[in-house]
Amino acid sequence: MHDLTKLNWQQSALDILLNNGKNKNRNINVLHSKSTVYKHDELTLSKEAVKLQKAQKATNTSKNINIDKSINIDSYFEKAIEHNTLAIANAGESITSSPENSAKYLDYCKVYRQIITDKYTSLVEIAKQKDNPEQYIQQKYFNPACDWFASDLTEEERDIGYRNEMSVLKKGTTQGLDFNDSFFRINNIKLSYQEEECAEVSFHRQMLNNQINNIFQKNNIELEDGENYYLSVNPYDYYISVEGVNEDKKHAMEQALNVGDNGKNLWRHIYYCSTRDGAKSGQTNLLSYRKHQTFQDVYEYTGYKLNELEPANGTYYTSDGKDIKVLIKNAVWKDEDIPNDFREGVVSSICNQITEICQYGWDNIADMNLMISGNSQGMHDIKQNIDFGQGSSYVSKFLNYSQFKNFRISVYKL
């Protein structure tokens, strides 16, 4: 039901790709979020690749390897940092959702996809200078008898190279990002989950920091240096409550924050951070989340608040005796956004959760009010093992040594 938009990075970087500066050998840890199809926790080279890299017996270096060695990786990440920093600077005056933020975020995979795209675009330009570009490409990867055969690539790297080069020649784009491409072996790039996750969460947190600061500035709310406050979000109406400041400031902050979807998106941001690997939040549990989600589903489809209905026989009834499950079924089957084949499954899922909540009893399941602390420097996670706020030990450990190590933006002091 939620639109997950993705940003296609269209910048050309051919001027970066073949510059004279050589990047230093490094071990770069890159993560893959749970939402991507990549399943590497760490890139590992095949036995063939390791043997080839150690032997270095090829008498002629292929065009592929020459380009791999000449790529200025830092320049690509510098452009990504500039892009991300600009997105944060233009965060706006309302709290946005994670999908909205993600659409503006250039992550590791998008950066490396651009590098690979530019690599094969350059190789295709070389192939086009030949009388028969397709034959030249085919022989380069699969004909050991020809002078330009890429003997310094593994069999897998040749397969990947052939598919990408032919795809760029015919369609103008690569087939995708494959971490077994020779580029990753030649540049000794290792992929680690923690660093990309840290960079991604840091981006979302810095967006939130600027948005809240902009909201306060717009409403002439001033925070003193060292003045701390707490935001608590109700999981049903998403009302943001403020604690830790005097009554006048509390009223002003609540009035400024409780506009539009600010509460909903703040609740989701806190939940997102509390459910990252290793966070081990004391604020969340599965049953409370299902209670929250069931309430929201019922309200979205029927307009009724589940806690105001009468529980009986494993379901809830409206004041005029209508079974909420029947109302859910009717509403879902009218929802054109859900394909016919999935509607029965959606109905079943919501109704099963209604039964579960009814059996436990509404008041016997804790409400998942989520809290986060803040000050003039930004927001910090509480009641969990990891704080994703700027300056935390977690951010210092992973982000400071990643390719996004310079990914910083000054937070306005109010």
Secondary structure, DSSP 8 states (H G I E B T S, - for coil): -------------HHHHT-S-------------TTSS---SS----HHHHHHHHH---SS--HHHHHHHH--HHHHHHHHHHHHHHHHHT--SS---HHHHHHT---HHHHHHHHHHHHHHHHHHHHTTSSSHHHHHHHHHH-TTSTT--TTS-HHHHHHHHHHHHHHHHHSS-S---TTSHHHHHTT----HHHHHHHHHHHHHHHHHHHHHHHHHHTT----TT--EEEEE-TTT--EEEESS-HHHHHHHHHHH-STTHHHHHHHHHHHHHTSTT---SS--HHHHHHHHHHHHHHHHHS--GGGSEEETTEEE-TT--BHHHHHHHHHHT-TTS-HHHHHHHHHHHHHHHHHHHHH-GGGS----EEEEEETTEEE--SSS---STT-HHHHHHGGGSTTTT--------
